[in-house]
Amino acid sequence: MADMHHERACFTSTVFDGAVFVYGGLSGNGEGDNRHVPVIAPGVIERFDPEINTWKILDIKGPQLACFGAVPSTSYGESFLILGGTNGEEMSDEIWEINC
């Protein structure tokens, strides 16, 4: 399987329209005195197409968060929802609709 463009842990993922979408999470630790502090992954969405074994970075920006969920949106059919999360300092209860 091909590698993602951005390494990450504690991310969310959802399967939508035959592809895997990953978003958010943690991308490592800080440096020096902050080496114990997790670094939030870039706020980009990556799409994996299993038919051609390729990851693509989508030109869609979302919130820069970790530890939340994503689900397909049944009301529109061409989008999914990102639900809550944290930026490391505050918890979010917001919902973002991502159109694909």
N, C-alpha and C positions, 0 to 999 in steps of 0.2 A: 504494500500500500504506500502511496506517495506521502511525503511529509507535509504537514501544514506549513504555511509561510511564517507564522508566529508560534513559537512554542508557548504552551500554556497549560495550567492545571486548574482544577476547580471551576471549569467553564460550564456553560450550558450548551445543550445540543438539541436539535429536533430534526426529524425526518419530514421532508416536505417535497411533494412533487417528484419523488424518486431520487432526491439528493439529500445529503446530510449538511446541515448548517451548524456552525459552531460560533460562539460569541462570548466575549468577556473572559473572566477568570483571572488567574495570577500568572505573571511571566517571570518571576524570580524574587530575589530579595534585594533590599537596599544595600548600600555600601558604607564602609566605615562604621561610625556609631549607629547607623540605621540598618545594619546588616540583618537585624532580626525583624525588620518591617517588610511585609510582602509588597511587591510592586504589582499594581493592577495592569493587566494586559491591555494592549491598544484597543480602542473602541471601534474595531473593524469586524465585519462579518466575513467568514470564509465559507465557501460552498464546495463540497466534495461531490464530484460526479463519478459514481462507481463504474459506469460503463467505459470511461476513458482514463480512470485512475488519476484524476487531476483535481487539485485544489485551486480555487480562484478567489481572489479578494474582491468582494462586491463593492461597488462604488456607493455604499450606503453607510452613513455614520450613525452610530447610536450612542447611548450613554456609556461611559467608561466605568463599568461595574464588575463585581465578582459575586459568585454564589447566589444565583437567582434561577429562574426557570424560563422556558420558552415553549409555546404550544402553537400549532397551526390555528389560524383564525377561520372558523367555519362560516362566518357571516359574509366574507368577501371572496374566499377561495384563492387569492393570489398574494396572501400575506400571512405573517405569523406574529405572535405577540411576545414581547419580552416583559417579564413580570418581576418587579422589585429588584433587590440586590443591595450591595454596599459599595461605597467608594473607599472603604477602609476607615472612615471617620463617622459616616452617617449611614443609617439604613434608609432605603427608599421603598415607598409603597406605590410608586408610579407604574403605569403600564404604557409601553411604547408599541405602536403597530409598525412593522417593517414590511414594506411592499417589495416583492421580488420581481 
